[in-house]
């Protein structure tokens, strides 16, 4: 027999919740919403712990990084925001130009790195070093442009637009 007992109702978002993730210790849940916010919920106390403001458009995805140190959120505003789970502050903002859109930002399960996937390839954000490396291109022509055209990186690849370090 299945027990259908309701444990909690988390109220706070004012629009659709589009993405969630849970810390590896199962104590916190993080949600992303079309109301332009990211919220942190305490699963033990069954209460909202924080509201993270900063995105200027719908927030679609949210991930928790290795070691439960950072939250990564992706928004329709063409940014990925890296938030400290401890301080609740924005640690970095990653932007693309209008020529590219993120397919996703996926945290590594082994290190404090985030894989930034665009239509051109995969770049790696090393959070500890505040550095983006462009390591994988989906087509040989993109790699050739990267090495030949000094404007290619600025026009098409992700870059750090803000850092809190």
TORDREN-56940 format. One line per field, with one value per atom (N, C-alpha, C): residue number from 1; residue in three letters; chain; x, y, z. Coordinates in pm, 1 decimal. Each point is the difference from the previous one (the first is absolute). Example, Ala and Ser with C-alpha at 12.3 -4.5 7.8 and 13.67 -1.06 7.14 Angstrom:
seq: c(1 | 1 | 1 | 2 | 2 | 2)
type: c(ala | ala | ala | ser | ser | ser)
mol: c(A | A | A | A | A | A)
east: c(1319.0 | -89.0 | 90.0 | -35.0 | 82.0 | -77.0)
north: c(-569.0 | 119.0 | 120.0 | 105.0 | 119.0 | 109.0)
up: c(780.0 | 0.0 | 0.0 | -72.0 | 6.0 | 73.0)
This chain:
seq: c(1 | 1 | 1 | 2 | 2 | 2 | 3 | 3 | 3 | 4 | 4 | 4 | 5 | 5 | 5 | 6 | 6 | 6 | 7 | 7 | 7 | 8 | 8 | 8 | 9 | 9 | 9 | 10 | 10 | 10 | 11 | 11 | 11 | 12 | 12 | 12 | 13 | 13 | 13 | 14 | 14 | 14 | 15 | 15 | 15 | 16 | 16 | 16 | 17 | 17 | 17 | 18 | 18 | 18 | 19 | 19 | 19 | 20 | 20 | 20 | 21 | 21 | 21 | 22 | 22 | 22 | 23 | 23 | 23 | 24 | 24 | 24 | 25 | 25 | 25 | 26 | 26 | 26 | 27 | 27 | 27 | 28 | 28 | 28 | 29 | 29 | 29 | 30 | 30 | 30 | 31 | 31 | 31 | 32 | 32 | 32 | 33 | 33 | 33 | 34 | 34 | 34 | 35 | 35 | 35 | 36 | 36 | 36 | 37 | 37 | 37 | 38 | 38 | 38 | 39 | 39 | 39 | 40 | 40 | 40 | 41 | 41 | 41 | 42 | 42 | 42 | 43 | 43 | 43 | 44 | 44 | 44 | 45 | 45 | 45 | 46 | 46 | 46 | 47 | 47 | 47 | 48 | 48 | 48 | 49 | 49 | 49 | 50 | 50 | 50 | 51 | 51 | 51 | 52 | 52 | 52 | 53 | 53 | 53 | 54 | 54 | 54 | 55 | 55 | 55 | 56 | 56 | 56 | 57 | 57 | 57 | 58 | 58 | 58 | 59 | 59 | 59 | 60 | 60 | 60 | 61 | 61 | 61 | 62 | 62 | 62 | 63 | 63 | 63 | 64 | 64 | 64 | 65 | 65 | 65 | 66 | 66 | 66 | 67 | 67 | 67 | 68 | 68 | 68 | 69 | 69 | 69 | 70 | 70 | 70 | 71 | 71 | 71 | 72 | 72 | 72 | 73 | 73 | 73 | 74 | 74 | 74 | 75 | 75 | 75 | 76 | 76 | 76 | 77 | 77 | 77 | 78 | 78 | 78 | 79 | 79 | 79 | 80 | 80 | 80 | 81 | 81 | 81 | 82 | 82 | 82 | 83 | 83 | 83 | 84 | 84 | 84 | 85 | 85 | 85 | 86 | 86 | 86 | 87 | 87 | 87 | 88 | 88 | 88 | 89 | 89 | 89 | 90 | 90 | 90 | 91 | 91 | 91 | 92 | 92 | 92 | 93 | 93 | 93 | 94 | 94 | 94 | 95 | 95 | 95 | 96 | 96 | 96 | 97 | 97 | 97 | 98 | 98 | 98 | 99 | 99 | 99 | 100 | 100 | 100 | 101 | 101 | 101 | 102 | 102 | 102 | 103 | 103 | 103 | 104 | 104 | 104 | 105 | 105 | 105 | 106 | 106 | 106 | 107 | 107 | 107 | 108 | 108 | 108 | 109 | 109 | 109 | 110 | 110 | 110 | 111 | 111 | 111 | 112 | 112 | 112 | 113 | 113 | 113 | 114 | 114 | 114 | 115 | 115 | 115 | 116 | 116 | 116 | 117 | 117 | 117 | 118 | 118 | 118 | 119 | 119 | 119 | 120 | 120 | 120 | 121 | 121 | 121 | 122 | 122 | 122 | 123 | 123 | 123 | 124 | 124 | 124 | 125 | 125 | 125 | 126 | 126 | 126 | 127 | 127 | 127 | 128 | 128 | 128 | 129 | 129 | 129 | 130 | 130 | 130 | 131 | 131 | 131 | 132 | 132 | 132 | 133 | 133 | 133 | 134 | 134 | 134 | 135 | 135 | 135 | 136 | 136 | 136 | 137 | 137 | 137 | 138 | 138 | 138 | 139 | 139 | 139 | 140 | 140 | 140 | 141 | 141 | 141 | 142 | 142 | 142 | 143 | 143 | 143 | 144 | 144 | 144 | 145 | 145 | 145 | 146 | 146 | 146 | 147 | 147 | 147 | 148 | 148 | 148 | 149 | 149 | 149 | 150 | 150 | 150 | 151 | 151 | 151 | 152 | 152 | 152 | 153 | 153 | 153 | 154 | 154 | 154 | 155 | 155 | 155 | 156 | 156 | 156 | 157 | 157 | 157 | 158 | 158 | 158 | 159 | 159 | 159 | 160 | 160 | 160 | 161 | 161 | 161 | 162 | 162 | 162 | 163 | 163 | 163 | 164 | 164 | 164 | 165 | 165 | 165)
type: c(unk | unk | unk | unk | unk | unk | unk | unk | unk | unk | unk | unk | unk | unk | unk | unk | unk | unk | unk | unk | unk | unk | unk | unk | unk | unk | unk | unk | unk | unk | unk | unk | unk | unk | unk | unk | unk | unk | unk | unk | unk | unk | unk | unk | unk | unk | unk | unk | unk | unk | unk | unk | unk | unk | unk | unk | unk | unk | unk | unk | unk | unk | unk | unk | unk | unk | unk | unk | unk | unk | unk | unk | unk | unk | unk | unk | unk | unk | unk | unk | unk | unk | unk | unk | unk | unk | unk | unk | unk | unk | unk | unk | unk | unk | unk | unk | unk | unk | unk | unk | unk | unk | unk | unk | unk | unk | unk | unk | unk | unk | unk | unk | unk | unk | unk | unk | unk | unk | unk | unk | unk | unk | unk | unk | unk | unk | unk | unk | unk | unk | unk | unk | unk | unk | unk | unk | unk | unk | unk | unk | unk | unk | unk | unk | unk | unk | unk | unk | unk | unk | unk | unk | unk | unk | unk | unk | unk | unk | unk | unk | unk | unk | unk | unk | unk | unk | unk | unk | unk | unk | unk | unk | unk | unk | unk | unk | unk | unk | unk | unk | unk | unk | unk | unk | unk | unk | unk | unk | unk | unk | unk | unk | unk | unk | unk | unk | unk | unk | unk | unk | unk | unk | unk | unk | unk | unk | unk | unk | unk | unk | unk | unk | unk | unk | unk | unk | unk | unk | unk | unk | unk | unk | unk | unk | unk | unk | unk | unk | unk | unk | unk | unk | unk | unk | unk | unk | unk | unk | unk | unk | unk | unk | unk | unk | unk | unk | unk | unk | unk | unk | unk | unk | unk | unk | unk | unk | unk | unk | unk | unk | unk | unk | unk | unk | unk | unk | unk | unk | unk | unk | unk | unk | unk | unk | unk | unk | unk | unk | unk | unk | unk | unk | unk | unk | unk | unk | unk | unk | unk | unk | unk | unk | unk | unk | unk | unk | unk | unk | unk | unk | unk | unk | unk | unk | unk | unk | unk | unk | unk | unk | unk | unk | unk | unk | unk | unk | unk | unk | unk | unk | unk | unk | unk | unk | unk | unk | unk | unk | unk | unk | unk | unk | unk | unk | unk | unk | unk | unk | unk | unk | unk | unk | unk | unk | unk | unk | unk | unk | unk | unk | unk | unk | unk | unk | unk | unk | unk | unk | unk | unk | unk | unk | unk | unk | unk | unk | unk | unk | unk | unk | unk | unk | unk | unk | unk | unk | unk | unk | unk | unk | unk | unk | unk | unk | unk | unk | unk | unk | unk | unk | unk | unk | unk | unk | unk | unk | unk | unk | unk | unk | unk | unk | unk | unk | unk | unk | unk | unk | unk | unk | unk | unk | unk | unk | unk | unk | unk | unk | unk | unk | unk | unk | unk | unk | unk | unk | unk | unk | unk | unk | unk | unk | unk | unk | unk | unk | unk | unk | unk | unk | unk | unk | unk | unk | unk | unk | unk | unk | unk | unk | unk | unk | unk | unk | unk | unk | unk | unk | unk | unk | unk | unk | unk | unk | unk | unk | unk | unk | unk | unk | unk | unk | unk | unk | unk | unk | unk | unk | unk | unk | unk | unk | unk | unk | unk | unk | unk | unk | unk | unk | unk | unk | unk | unk | unk)
mol: c(A | A | A | A | A | A | A | A | A | A | A | A | A | A | A | A | A | A | A | A | A | A | A | A | A | A | A | A | A | A | A | A | A | A | A | A | A | A | A | A | A | A | A | A | A | A | A | A | A | A | A | A | A | A | A | A | A | A | A | A | A | A | A | A | A | A | A | A | A | A | A | A | A | A | A | A | A | A | A | A | A | A | A | A | A | A | A | A | A | A | A | A | A | A | A | A | A | A | A | A | A | A | A | A | A | A | A | A | A | A | A | A | A | A | A | A | A | A | A | A | A | A | A | A | A | A | A | A | A | A | A | A | A | A | A | A | A | A | A | A | A | A | A | A | A | A | A | A | A | A | A | A | A | A | A | A | A | A | A | A | A | A | A | A | A | A | A | A | A | A | A | A | A | A | A | A | A | A | A | A | A | A | A | A | A | A | A | A | A | A | A | A | A | A | A | A | A | A | A | A | A | A | A | A | A | A | A | A | A | A | A | A | A | A | A | A | A | A | A | A | A | A | A | A | A | A | A | A | A | A | A | A | A | A | A | A | A | A | A | A | A | A | A | A | A | A | A | A | A | A | A | A | A | A | A | A | A | A | A | A | A | A | A | A | A | A | A | A | A | A | A | A | A | A | A | A | A | A | A | A | A | A | A | A | A | A | A | A | A | A | A | A | A | A | A | A | A | A | A | A | A | A | A | A | A | A | A | A | A | A | A | A | A | A | A | A | A | A | A | A | A | A | A | A | A | A | A | A | A | A | A | A | A | A | A | A | A | A | A | A | A | A | A | A | A | A | A | A | A | A | A | A | A | A | A | A | A | A | A | A | A | A | A | A | A | A | A | A | A | A | A | A | A | A | A | A | A | A | A | A | A | A | A | A | A | A | A | A | A | A | A | A | A | A | A | A | A | A | A | A | A | A | A | A | A | A | A | A | A | A | A | A | A | A | A | A | A | A | A | A | A | A | A | A | A | A | A | A | A | A | A | A | A | A | A | A | A | A | A | A | A | A | A | A | A | A | A | A | A | A | A | A | A | A | A | A | A | A | A | A | A | A | A | A | A | A | A | A | A | A | A | A | A | A | A | A | A | A | A | A | A | A | A | A | A | A | A | A | A | A | A | A | A | A | A)
east: c(83.9 | -83.9 | 88.8 | -36.3 | 74.0 | -56.6 | 90.6 | -40.7 | 7.0 | -111.1 | -7.1 | -9.9 | 80.4 | -4.5 | 82.0 | -59.8 | 66.5 | 91.1 | 128.9 | 95.3 | 10.1 | -9.3 | 14.9 | -47.4 | -33.5 | -29.9 | 94.4 | 84.0 | 94.2 | -63.6 | -35.0 | -61.4 | 98.9 | -1.0 | 88.8 | 12.7 | 23.2 | 9.6 | -134.8 | 5.4 | -122.6 | -26.3 | 80.5 | -19.3 | 48.8 | -1.3 | 34.6 | 140.2 | 12.9 | 131.5 | 43.8 | 116.7 | 43.3 | 115.7 | 74.0 | 112.3 | 25.2 | 45.9 | 36.1 | 124.4 | 71.2 | 109.7 | 5.9 | 58.1 | 9.9 | 146.4 | 42.4 | 137.2 | 27.3 | 128.5 | 36.5 | -32.3 | -15.6 | -37.4 | -152.0 | -74.8 | -147.5 | -58.5 | 73.5 | -50.0 | -61.9 | 45.2 | -50.7 | -48.3 | -103.6 | -50.7 | 11.7 | 42.1 | 11.6 | -94.5 | -76.7 | -97.0 | 21.5 | -31.8 | 10.1 | -139.0 | -33.1 | -136.8 | -5.4 | -112.9 | -27.3 | -20.3 | -10.3 | -12.5 | 135.8 | 104.0 | 134.5 | 81.0 | -44.0 | 72.5 | 48.0 | 98.2 | 45.9 | -28.7 | -57.3 | -32.2 | 64.9 | 40.0 | 60.9 | -98.2 | -29.1 | -97.6 | 70.2 | -28.9 | 55.7 | -94.0 | 49.4 | -83.7 | -18.6 | 89.5 | -11.6 | -107.8 | 9.2 | -96.1 | -125.8 | 1.6 | -114.2 | -34.8 | 106.4 | -19.9 | 93.3 | -40.7 | 85.2 | 116.9 | 119.6 | 118.9 | 50.8 | -16.7 | 49.7 | -64.0 | -4.3 | -41.2 | 118.4 | 42.0 | 113.6 | -51.7 | 26.2 | -42.1 | 120.3 | -25.1 | 106.9 | -30.6 | -66.2 | -36.7 | -106.4 | 3.1 | -95.5 | -105.6 | 1.5 | -99.7 | -21.4 | -83.8 | -35.8 | 124.6 | -4.4 | 108.7 | -47.5 | 76.1 | -40.4 | 64.2 | 127.4 | 73.0 | 74.4 | 21.6 | 78.3 | 71.2 | 126.7 | 80.9 | 79.5 | 34.2 | 87.7 | 133.4 | 109.1 | 132.4 | 55.2 | 113.4 | 76.2 | 22.0 | -21.4 | 22.3 | -104.0 | -110.2 | -108.1 | 48.5 | 99.5 | 53.8 | -70.2 | -43.7 | -54.5 | -131.7 | -78.6 | -122.0 | 27.8 | -41.0 | 11.9 | -141.7 | -34.6 | -132.9 | 13.6 | -90.4 | -0.5 | -132.7 | 10.6 | -118.6 | -15.7 | -121.7 | -31.6 | 75.9 | 54.6 | 77.5 | 140.6 | 24.9 | 126.5 | 116.7 | -27.8 | 107.2 | -10.5 | 114.6 | 8.6 | 51.0 | -62.8 | 48.3 | 51.7 | 112.8 | 59.6 | -20.4 | -69.5 | -33.5 | 72.4 | 42.4 | 53.9 | -117.6 | 0.1 | -107.1 | 12.9 | 121.3 | 23.4 | -43.6 | 50.2 | -27.7 | -123.8 | -46.4 | -116.1 | 30.5 | 127.2 | 40.7 | 36.0 | -12.5 | 45.5 | 152.0 | 56.8 | 145.0 | 50.8 | -79.1 | 40.0 | -122.9 | 10.8 | -102.1 | 70.4 | -51.9 | 54.4 | -100.1 | 50.8 | -88.3 | 46.3 | -94.5 | 33.3 | -47.3 | 49.2 | -48.0 | -137.9 | -59.9 | -130.1 | 11.5 | 123.8 | 21.6 | -5.8 | -2.9 | 0.3 | -88.5 | -53.5 | -81.8 | 46.9 | -0.9 | 37.7 | -102.2 | 49.4 | -87.4 | -9.8 | 113.1 | -2.3 | 130.0 | -4.3 | 117.7 | -5.2 | 93.8 | -6.5 | 118.3 | -24.5 | 110.8 | 66.7 | 129.2 | 74.8 | -35.0 | -5.7 | -26.1 | 129.5 | 116.4 | 128.7 | 79.3 | -22.0 | 77.9 | -90.8 | 50.6 | -75.4 | 15.4 | -56.2 | -0.5 | -141.6 | -26.5 | -130.8 | 23.0 | -66.5 | 10.0 | -106.7 | 44.4 | -88.6 | -18.3 | -119.2 | -26.6 | -74.9 | 54.8 | -66.4 | -11.4 | -53.6 | -6.8 | 135.9 | 101.3 | 134.1 | 88.0 | -25.8 | 82.6 | -20.4 | 100.0 | -6.0 | 119.5 | -29.7 | 103.5 | -7.6 | 110.4 | 3.9 | 30.7 | -88.4 | 23.3 | 61.9 | 121.7 | 64.2 | -34.8 | -88.9 | -50.1 | 112.4 | 84.7 | 106.7 | 102.1 | 22.8 | 99.1 | -62.4 | -134.3 | -69.4 | 48.4 | -1.9 | 52.3 | -90.5 | -19.0 | -73.6 | 98.0 | -2.3 | 80.4 | -95.9 | 33.1 | -81.5 | 69.8 | -53.7 | 72.0 | -54.6 | -129.1 | -60.1 | -85.4 | 24.2 | -83.9 | -75.8 | -125.5 | -82.3 | 30.5 | 64.7 | 38.0 | 142.8 | 74.7 | 138.9 | 6.5 | -97.7 | -0.3 | -3.0 | -70.2 | -4.0 | 137.8 | 69.3 | 135.3 | 92.5 | -13.4 | 82.0 | -29.2 | -127.1 | -35.4 | 59.1 | -6.4 | 50.9 | 147.6 | 78.8 | 143.6 | 36.5 | -84.4 | 30.8 | -60.9 | -119.0 | -74.6 | -3.4 | 67.7 | 7.2 | -135.8 | -95.9 | -134.1 | -93.7 | 37.1 | -89.4 | -36.1 | 99.8 | -25.2 | -95.8 | 22.9 | -87.2 | -140.6 | -13.0 | -130.7 | -83.5 | 65.1 | -75.9 | 15.9 | 107.1 | 25.8 | -31.1 | -32.1 | -33.4 | 116.5 | -32.3 | 105.2 | -51.5 | 93.3 | -34.0 | -25.9 | -119.4 | -29.1 | 3.2 | -1.1 | 7.7 | 60.7 | 83.2 | 51.3 | 10.0 | -25.8 | -4.0 | 132.9 | 105.8 | 128.0 | 95.7)
north: c(-117.9 | 117.9 | 124.9 | 95.8 | 125.7 | 100.6 | 66.5 | 102.2 | 135.7 | 63.8 | 128.0 | 117.0 | 1.6 | 106.3 | 120.0 | 117.8 | 123.3 | 45.6 | 25.4 | 42.5 | 151.9 | 70.0 | 146.1 | 61.5 | 127.4 | 80.8 | 119.5 | 12.2 | 111.9 | 113.1 | 107.3 | 115.6 | 114.0 | 70.9 | 114.0 | 44.6 | -95.1 | 36.8 | 53.5 | 98.0 | 59.9 | -38.9 | -92.9 | -48.6 | -145.1 | -58.5 | -140.6 | -31.1 | -110.6 | -51.7 | -93.9 | 30.6 | -72.3 | -95.7 | 22.3 | -87.1 | -10.5 | -118.0 | -21.2 | -88.5 | 11.3 | -90.4 | -12.1 | -109.2 | -27.4 | -21.6 | 54.4 | -19.3 | -148.3 | -37.2 | -141.0 | -56.2 | 86.9 | -46.6 | 0.7 | 36.1 | 2.6 | 96.9 | 104.9 | 97.1 | 123.4 | 34.6 | 119.8 | -33.5 | 70.9 | -6.3 | 140.4 | 10.1 | 128.9 | -2.2 | 107.9 | 5.3 | 123.0 | -16.1 | 107.3 | 26.0 | 128.7 | 32.5 | 107.3 | -0.2 | 105.6 | 135.0 | 4.0 | 127.8 | 70.2 | -52.4 | 59.0 | -22.1 | -92.0 | -24.1 | -144.0 | -16.4 | -132.0 | -1.6 | -109.9 | -9.5 | -123.8 | 16.2 | -109.2 | -41.5 | -129.9 | -54.4 | -99.0 | 8.6 | -91.6 | -119.9 | -116.9 | -119.9 | -58.2 | 31.2 | -49.4 | 79.0 | 134.3 | 87.6 | 27.2 | -41.8 | 20.3 | 147.9 | 82.0 | 145.0 | 60.6 | 116.1 | 75.6 | 58.8 | -14.4 | 50.6 | 130.0 | 15.7 | 121.9 | 16.0 | 126.1 | 34.3 | 70.9 | -49.2 | 57.5 | 80.8 | 130.2 | 91.5 | 37.6 | 28.5 | 44.6 | -24.3 | -110.5 | -24.8 | 100.3 | 37.9 | 97.3 | -63.4 | -133.2 | -71.2 | -138.0 | -79.2 | -131.7 | -83.4 | -72.5 | -90.3 | -142.1 | -68.5 | -131.9 | -116.3 | 14.0 | -112.8 | 42.2 | -95.9 | 24.1 | -130.3 | 12.0 | -115.4 | 34.9 | -101.7 | 17.1 | -64.5 | 71.1 | -47.4 | -105.0 | -51.4 | -95.9 | 54.5 | -82.4 | 40.3 | 94.6 | 21.2 | 88.9 | 142.2 | 47.1 | 134.5 | 108.6 | -34.1 | 101.3 | -44.7 | 100.5 | -19.3 | 61.4 | -68.7 | 52.2 | 14.6 | 120.5 | 21.0 | 53.6 | -44.3 | 45.9 | 67.4 | 115.1 | 81.4 | 36.7 | 38.0 | 54.0 | 130.7 | 62.9 | 124.2 | -25.7 | -125.1 | -42.4 | 4.5 | -26.9 | -8.3 | -129.5 | -41.0 | -99.4 | 75.2 | -20.0 | 61.6 | -109.3 | 29.1 | -90.2 | 65.8 | -67.8 | 51.8 | -83.9 | 61.9 | -74.4 | -55.1 | -129.5 | -58.5 | 42.0 | 31.8 | 41.9 | 144.5 | 94.7 | 142.5 | 49.7 | -77.4 | 35.8 | 117.3 | 33.8 | 109.8 | -51.2 | 88.2 | -31.7 | -1.9 | -110.2 | -14.1 | 36.3 | -28.5 | 31.4 | 0.7 | 75.0 | 0.9 | -33.6 | -98.9 | -41.6 | 41.1 | 69.3 | 48.5 | -51.3 | -5.5 | -18.9 | 123.7 | 15.8 | 109.4 | -36.7 | 89.7 | -29.5 | -106.5 | -34.2 | -97.9 | -144.1 | -21.1 | -136.9 | -8.3 | -117.7 | -23.4 | -128.1 | -3.4 | -119.7 | -108.6 | -117.2 | -115.7 | -44.0 | 10.7 | -36.8 | 38.6 | 2.1 | 14.6 | -113.8 | -91.7 | -122.5 | -7.0 | -2.6 | -10.1 | -137.5 | -1.1 | -124.4 | -67.0 | -129.8 | -75.6 | -26.0 | 37.3 | -30.0 | 121.9 | 115.1 | 119.8 | 122.2 | 114.6 | 124.7 | 58.0 | -71.1 | 41.8 | -8.5 | 86.5 | -0.5 | -8.1 | -93.9 | -16.1 | 87.5 | 93.9 | 95.3 | -45.3 | -44.5 | -54.7 | 102.1 | 29.0 | 87.5 | -76.4 | 63.2 | -61.3 | -15.0 | 64.3 | -5.0 | -106.5 | -34.3 | -98.6 | 3.3 | -52.6 | -6.7 | 74.9 | 95.8 | 74.1 | -42.5 | 14.7 | -39.9 | 120.2 | 29.2 | 104.7 | -65.3 | 40.1 | -44.6 | 104.5 | -33.7 | 95.5 | 48.3 | -92.1 | 36.9 | 95.1 | -12.2 | 84.0 | 115.5 | 9.4 | 105.2 | 6.7 | -114.2 | -8.0 | -88.2 | 41.4 | -81.5 | -49.8 | -131.0 | -61.4 | -52.5 | 29.8 | -48.5 | -124.6 | -115.3 | -124.6 | -87.0 | 4.5 | -89.0 | 82.3 | -17.9 | 63.4 | -109.4 | 27.7 | -99.9 | -15.5 | 97.4 | -7.0 | 50.4 | -57.2 | 40.8 | 148.0 | 49.3 | 140.1 | 95.5 | -37.3 | 85.3 | 8.4 | -112.2 | -0.1 | 87.3 | -7.5 | 82.5 | 148.5 | 35.5 | 140.3 | 46.4 | -85.7 | 33.8 | 39.2 | -74.3 | 27.2 | 107.2 | 22.4 | 98.0 | 137.4 | 4.2 | 125.4 | 44.8 | 109.4 | 47.7 | 45.2 | 26.2 | 41.7 | -116.8 | -119.7 | -115.7 | -24.8 | 3.6 | -26.3 | 103.0 | 128.3 | 105.7 | -6.5 | -40.4 | 1.3 | -124.1 | -113.1 | -124.4 | -86.7 | 17.6 | -92.5 | 63.4 | -82.9 | 51.9 | 73.3 | 103.4 | 72.5 | 44.4 | 20.9 | 44.8 | 150.0 | 43.4 | 143.9 | 61.9 | -84.7 | 48.4 | -110.7 | 40.3 | -96.4 | 66.6 | -75.5 | 52.7 | -21.6 | -34.3 | -25.4 | 115.3)
up: c(0.0 | 0.0 | 0.0 | -79.9 | -11.0 | 98.7 | 72.5 | 95.1 | -69.4 | -20.9 | -69.8 | 96.3 | 101.7 | 99.7 | -46.5 | -0.8 | -37.3 | 112.5 | -32.0 | 103.3 | 11.7 | -112.5 | 5.2 | -130.8 | 6.2 | -117.6 | 5.5 | -100.2 | -3.8 | -80.1 | 68.0 | -64.1 | -6.8 | -111.7 | -15.1 | -144.4 | -90.2 | -141.1 | -48.0 | -88.5 | -52.6 | -144.8 | -52.4 | -136.4 | -5.4 | -115.3 | -19.9 | 52.2 | 70.8 | 39.3 | -111.5 | -58.6 | -118.5 | 28.3 | 107.8 | 29.1 | 148.9 | 43.8 | 139.9 | 7.9 | 111.3 | 31.3 | 152.0 | 46.7 | 142.9 | 35.5 | 114.1 | 44.5 | 24.4 | -6.3 | 13.9 | 138.8 | 100.0 | 134.1 | 21.7 | -104.9 | 2.7 | 102.2 | 34.1 | 97.7 | -64.6 | -121.0 | -67.3 | -140.2 | -40.7 | -136.1 | -56.9 | -125.7 | -67.0 | -119.6 | -18.7 | -109.2 | -87.4 | -128.9 | -99.9 | -54.6 | -17.4 | -39.0 | -107.9 | -69.1 | -97.1 | 69.0 | 132.5 | 71.0 | 16.7 | -67.8 | -5.7 | 127.2 | 86.0 | 124.4 | 9.7 | 86.2 | 45.2 | 149.7 | 47.3 | 141.9 | 60.0 | 125.4 | 74.5 | 108.8 | 4.5 | 92.8 | 91.6 | 127.5 | 98.8 | 10.2 | -40.2 | -0.1 | 139.6 | 90.8 | 137.5 | 74.6 | -7.7 | 68.8 | -81.9 | -127.8 | -91.0 | -14.7 | -22.0 | -9.4 | -104.1 | -51.6 | -91.1 | 77.9 | -54.8 | 66.8 | -62.3 | -132.2 | -66.0 | -136.6 | -45.7 | -135.9 | -64.4 | -116.7 | -71.3 | -119.2 | 4.9 | -106.2 | -85.8 | -126.6 | -87.4 | -146.5 | -29.7 | -139.4 | -42.4 | -126.2 | -52.4 | -89.8 | -8.9 | -79.4 | 63.0 | -60.8 | 52.4 | 31.2 | 111.1 | 36.7 | -29.3 | -87.5 | -46.8 | 74.6 | 32.1 | 55.6 | 124.4 | 86.6 | 120.4 | 35.4 | 38.1 | 38.6 | 124.9 | 75.9 | 115.1 | -34.7 | 27.3 | -38.7 | 94.7 | -40.8 | 79.4 | 141.2 | 98.6 | 138.9 | 56.1 | -71.9 | 44.8 | 27.5 | -73.4 | 23.2 | -80.6 | -121.7 | -89.9 | -61.0 | -35.6 | -77.9 | -136.8 | -104.4 | -135.5 | -53.9 | -46.7 | -57.5 | -142.0 | -88.0 | -139.1 | -28.3 | -67.7 | -22.9 | -146.9 | -31.9 | -132.5 | -24.9 | 103.8 | -17.3 | -54.9 | -44.7 | -61.1 | 96.4 | 127.3 | 98.2 | 78.5 | 47.6 | 105.0 | 120.0 | 112.7 | 123.7 | 89.9 | 60.9 | 97.1 | 135.4 | 90.5 | 132.4 | 105.0 | 106.8 | 113.7 | 79.1 | 23.8 | 80.3 | 145.7 | 42.8 | 138.8 | 24.0 | -83.5 | 22.6 | -72.8 | -97.7 | -83.9 | -94.3 | -19.1 | -88.6 | -138.6 | -99.3 | -134.8 | -0.4 | -43.9 | -8.3 | -138.8 | -102.4 | -137.5 | -88.9 | -109.1 | -103.9 | -130.5 | -69.3 | -128.4 | -106.5 | -104.0 | -106.5 | -134.7 | -90.6 | -140.7 | -73.6 | -120.3 | -83.1 | -52.2 | -74.1 | -60.1 | -108.4 | -39.5 | -106.5 | 48.2 | 129.6 | 52.9 | 123.0 | 22.1 | 118.8 | 65.1 | 130.3 | 71.7 | -22.2 | -27.3 | 5.1 | 145.5 | 70.5 | 141.0 | 68.8 | 129.7 | 83.5 | 99.2 | -9.4 | 78.6 | 96.0 | 129.1 | 95.7 | -5.3 | 16.9 | 10.9 | 132.1 | 0.0 | 123.0 | 77.0 | -57.6 | 61.3 | 44.8 | -62.4 | 30.3 | -6.1 | 45.1 | -9.7 | -140.1 | -95.1 | -139.6 | -52.4 | -97.9 | -64.3 | -149.7 | -63.1 | -144.4 | -64.5 | -83.0 | -65.8 | -143.9 | -32.7 | -132.0 | -84.7 | -116.1 | -96.7 | -131.2 | -99.7 | -131.9 | -65.5 | 54.9 | -59.0 | 64.0 | 124.9 | 67.0 | 150.0 | 71.0 | 145.1 | 57.5 | 85.6 | 71.8 | 145.6 | 71.0 | 140.1 | 87.5 | 93.9 | 98.4 | 122.7 | 33.8 | 122.3 | 104.9 | 92.0 | 99.1 | 91.3 | 44.3 | 93.3 | -61.8 | -130.3 | -68.6 | -77.4 | -2.3 | -75.5 | -144.3 | -65.6 | -136.2 | -85.4 | -125.6 | -95.8 | -105.0 | -21.6 | -105.9 | -105.7 | -126.3 | -112.5 | -53.1 | 36.7 | -22.5 | -111.4 | -24.6 | -98.7 | -95.2 | -131.2 | -101.3 | -73.8 | -36.5 | -64.5 | -148.6 | -59.3 | -140.1 | -14.3 | -92.5 | -23.9 | -37.5 | -72.1 | -43.4 | 119.6 | 108.3 | 119.7 | 64.5 | 3.7 | 55.0 | -85.2 | -130.6 | -89.7 | 20.5 | 11.0 | 27.8 | 132.6 | 100.5 | 132.7 | -6.5 | -74.4 | -7.6 | -102.5 | -102.1 | -104.8 | 23.7 | 54.5 | 11.4 | 146.6 | 29.2 | 139.0 | 53.2 | -86.1 | 42.7 | 28.4 | -43.9 | 15.3 | 146.0 | 87.8 | 141.5 | 59.2 | -28.8 | 53.7 | -56.5 | -124.6 | -64.6 | 25.9 | 27.1 | 2.6 | 124.3 | 76.9 | 109.0 | 135.4 | 100.5 | 131.9 | 63.6 | 78.9 | 70.1 | 137.0 | 90.4 | 134.0 | -6.7 | 38.9 | -2.3 | 138.6 | 102.8 | 138.2 | 84.0 | 93.6 | 95.4 | 136.5 | 103.2 | 135.5 | 73.0 | -75.1 | 69.2 | -12.6)
